[in-house]
């Protein structure tokens, strides 16, 4: 099963995967789903037989897609949502639910917070911060002017806000709203993830208003009158199973007014993400990747009919959570809050993971068996937010640094947490399923040499055998630091515990990817634009599929999703403006 999951999520064609060359393709491309990668739009209108016909087709049922669908439906449009997963909600439903919507909302007023769209705009376009300085000013202005209306729209559609979160480095006042978790536990994918309090009400509202939602269908093609001119006509979607594998039944859906792309971004697609950072090779997984995958479907299909990307600097500015240190360890995906065994998604998640309380209990090594950083950095309690973020990025950059082996010039390879039986006792871990995933992400050995050898046998991303001698030398050197009380290699504060009591363990601890910030170019109506800056008639994008505005969380998705839905519903068939 681990092999199957690696194939599904790599997003890398078999011919270019290092592991595919070295170990017979265990982490190679998407297998049967390769057909889904052939996204294009060269079929002429006369060649398509439409199975369904609606005013607006929305691709994706997440934080951008559901608001788009509801907004369009509220204005009288017939709407069909196409979703690749077996359920709605996108990544937002397993997120913390934090939603930046300020500018003078009713929740701010009730808390005595004074705010305005102008003040909001000033914060999100600051030139003195690397995150906000790259924001498209027109998109930022539209977002700030639309926050209050979007907040009221979400409340009207059932979202209950619990409180305002204290301001972070982006906001001068409280603007981030925390929703109340959805009350039905059976419909909460990840308990404690308040994103369910946004997405479940929107799902209920959409269905009640007559939005059609087609689950387990992944968009493969967006049709335009001709490949690089004319209006968008509709889409083809392929039925997929719960592993996103194609079942080879397709449906063609005509969009009389518009197609809205809300497919959630591109971070699962290895080739696509490496356009922005070549180091992000296949071993780097995606947060919440078991629940919803970000294959860049919408971006690729739109690019095939002339769309442009936008705001690419934002993807690599390292000022937000594009890539994060993983914790828990011993599982493929870093999900916080945890997806428990009784969750409907646990069949794909496979493990709860081991949460490390004290990094004195483990060391971190690369695929070559060597340490590379102070393990306690980026988890220090009480550190200032900016200092902590810098340390996190320092850790991730060190993890991705060149190992010195000419066969591995990009990526840095997998990162493994190495510890012994004594650490298991101290941490009170259970080193068996469902807490760990032995199918590629957790390994045990009676000796360090045996441990190193087994890593290569089970891991689809360990592209070569870990040298057992190197791992033993690393551990022995670290144990000597415990004797002296000083880590002369990386400065770990007073190393405390030797790694010497068998059995020994290796747990997957490779950094994970998070948000997507570079996406399709849109205007303030969320209309997709081409390389000439011209509108592609009938095509919209929102959420992580749209670029130009750097914001973590649900806020930008709901704002531009709603805008896209409203504008699309007001289009006259065959036109591009209201």
Buried (B, 14 or more C-beta within 10 A) or exposed (E): EBBEBBBBBBBBBBEEBBBBBBBEBBBBBBBBBBEBBEBBBEBEBEEBEBEBBBBBBBBBBBBBBBBBBBBBBBBEBBBBBBBBBBBBBBBBBBBBBBBBBBBBBEBBEEEEBEBBBEBBBBBBBBEEBBBBBBBBEEBBBBBBBBBBBBBEBBBEBBBBBBEBBEBEBBBBBBBBBBBBBBEEEEBBBBBBBBBBBBBBBBBBBBBEBEBBBBBBBBBBBBBBBEBEEBBBBBBBBBBBEEBBBBEEEBBBBBBBBBBBBBBBBBBBBBBBBBBBBEBBBBBBBBBBBBBBBBBBBBBBBBBBBBBBBBBBBBBBBBBBBBBBBBBBBBBBBBBBBBBBBEBBBBEBBBBBBBBBEBBBBBBBBBBBBBBBBBBBBBBBEEBEEEEBBBBBBBBBBBBBBEBEEEEBEBBBBBBBBBBBBBBBEBBEBEBEBBBBBBBBBBBBBEBBBBBBBBBBEBBBBBBBBBBBEBBBBBBEBBBBBBEEEBBEBBEBEEBEBBBBBBBBBBBBBBBBBBBBBBBBBBBBBBBBBBEEEEBBBBBBBBBBBBBBBBBBBBBBBBBBBBBBBBBBBBBEEEEBEE
